[in-house]
């Protein structure tokens, strides 16, 4: 009798139900929420999410030295157990401990994790009232890169402009300095 023929599946289904039979066929046992933290990898992910709320998946993967599949698997287990939440912020997916306060400010601060975004925000903070031409004179990156980041930071309400269509009279948001202080960057500026 072949393992996957109809008779074997029917016998297993009668013995313990469909869930038990599929778990036995796959060689896995269902993992209860009380056992989710038995894995040291999941314990580390939860500890990092608590220590740095709003950590991006890319940073988490890099810090922990995990592959995408491994990280995704453990993160989904933690989400199903209700221990962490993931939220999209721009092009990033951020990890928060469940019920953490200030997640909106963490999401805004996560927009500043990139070196160029930090540079643009820092420039506007240091030179309130500057315009796009001022940014371009001192920018170590191309014009379109600066334009992209000014748009992103304006949509996130981290900087304000005097006009919606033209970028003059750029001013920092009231909490821009706090958001910059919350970010723990690896380097201090964009590469030239």
C-alpha positions in Angstrom: 0.0 0.0 0.0 1.4 3.4 -1.0 1.7 6.0 1.7 -0.5 8.6 -0.1 -3.2 6.3 -1.5 -6.8 6.8 -0.4 -6.8 4.0 2.1 -4.0 5.4 4.2 -5.5 8.9 4.3 -8.9 7.6 5.2 -7.4 5.5 8.0 -5.5 8.5 9.5 -8.6 10.8 9.2 -10.7 8.3 11.1 -8.0 7.9 13.7 -7.5 11.5 14.7 -9.3 13.9 12.4 -8.2 15.9 9.3 -5.8 18.1 11.3 -4.0 15.3 12.9 -3.8 13.4 9.6 -2.3 16.3 7.7 0.2 17.0 10.5 1.2 13.3 10.6 1.5 13.3 6.8 3.8 16.3 6.9 5.7 15.1 9.9 4.9 18.2 12.0 2.9 18.8 15.1 0.8 21.9 15.5 2.7 24.5 17.7 0.6 26.0 20.5 1.0 29.6 21.5 2.5 28.6 24.8 5.4 26.9 23.0 6.2 29.7 20.5 9.0 31.1 22.6 10.8 27.8 23.0 12.8 28.8 20.0 15.9 30.9 20.7 15.5 32.6 17.4 12.0 33.8 18.2 13.2 34.9 21.6 15.8 37.1 20.0 13.4 38.5 17.5 11.0 39.4 20.3 13.8 40.9 22.4 15.0 43.1 19.4 11.4 44.2 18.7 11.0 45.3 22.3 14.4 47.0 22.4 13.9 48.8 19.1 10.3 49.2 18.2 9.9 50.0 14.5 12.9 47.9 13.3 12.7 47.2 9.6 12.7 43.6 8.4 15.9 44.4 6.4 17.7 45.6 9.6 16.4 42.7 11.6 17.6 40.2 9.1 21.0 41.8 8.8 21.5 42.1 12.6 20.4 38.5 13.3 22.2 37.0 10.3 19.0 35.1 9.2 17.8 34.3 5.7 14.5 35.8 4.5 12.6 32.5 4.7 13.9 31.7 8.2 13.0 35.3 9.4 9.6 35.2 7.8 8.8 31.8 9.3 9.6 32.9 12.9 8.0 36.3 12.5 4.7 34.7 11.3 4.8 32.3 14.3 5.3 35.3 16.7 2.4 37.2 14.9 0.0 34.3 15.2 0.8 34.1 18.9 0.0 37.8 19.2 3.5 38.8 20.4 4.5 41.1 17.5 2.9 43.2 14.8 4.2 44.2 11.4 3.2 47.4 9.7 4.1 48.9 6.3 5.7 52.3 6.3 6.6 53.5 2.9 8.6 50.7 1.2 9.6 49.1 4.5 7.9 46.6 6.8 8.4 47.4 10.4 8.2 45.1 13.5 6.6 46.3 16.7 5.8 44.4 19.9 2.1 44.0 20.2 0.4 47.0 22.0 3.5 49.2 21.9 2.8 52.9 22.2 4.1 55.6 19.9 4.1 53.4 16.8 3.1 56.3 14.6 6.1 58.3 15.7 8.3 55.2 15.2 6.9 54.8 11.7 7.7 58.4 10.9 11.2 58.0 12.4 11.8 54.8 10.3 11.5 57.0 7.2 14.9 58.5 8.3 16.8 55.3 8.5 18.3 55.7 5.1 21.4 57.8 4.8 20.1 60.2 2.2 16.8 60.8 4.0 18.7 61.6 7.2 21.0 64.0 5.3 18.0 65.8 3.7 16.2 66.0 7.1 19.3 67.2 8.8 19.9 69.9 6.2 16.4 71.2 6.5 16.7 71.1 10.3 19.9 73.0 10.2 18.8 75.5 7.5 15.0 76.2 8.0 13.6 78.2 5.1 16.0 76.7 2.6 14.7 75.8 -0.9 15.3 72.9 -3.2 18.2 74.8 -5.0 20.0 75.2 -1.7 19.7 71.5 -1.1 21.1 70.7 -4.5 24.1 72.9 -4.1 25.3 70.9 -1.1 23.9 67.5 -1.9 26.4 64.6 -2.4 23.8 62.7 -4.6 21.9 63.4 -7.8 19.0 65.8 -8.1 16.4 63.2 -8.7 17.5 61.4 -5.5 17.1 64.6 -3.4 13.7 65.3 -5.0 12.5 61.8 -4.2 13.5 62.1 -0.5 12.0 65.6 -0.2 8.7 64.3 -1.5 8.8 61.3 0.9 9.6 63.4 3.9 6.9 65.9 3.0 4.3 63.1 2.6 5.4 61.8 6.0 4.9 65.3 7.4 8.5 65.5 8.6 9.2 68.6 6.6 6.9 71.3 5.2 7.2 73.3 2.1 5.8 76.8 1.2 4.0 75.3 -1.8 2.6 71.9 -2.8 4.1 72.0 -6.3 7.4 73.9 -5.6 9.9 73.1 -2.9 10.8 76.5 -1.4 10.7 77.6 2.2 11.4 74.1 3.5 10.8 73.9 7.2 11.2 71.0 9.7 8.2 69.5 11.5 8.1 70.2 15.2 9.2 66.7 16.1 11.8 66.2 13.3 14.7 66.6 15.8 13.1 63.9 18.0 12.6 61.6 15.1 16.3 62.0 14.0 17.4 61.3 17.5 15.3 58.1 17.7 17.1 56.6 14.6 20.2 54.5 15.2 22.0 54.7 11.8 25.0 52.7 10.8 26.6 55.6 8.9 26.1 59.3 9.1 25.6 60.4 5.5 25.0 59.4 1.9 27.8 58.0 -0.1 29.1 60.4 -2.7 
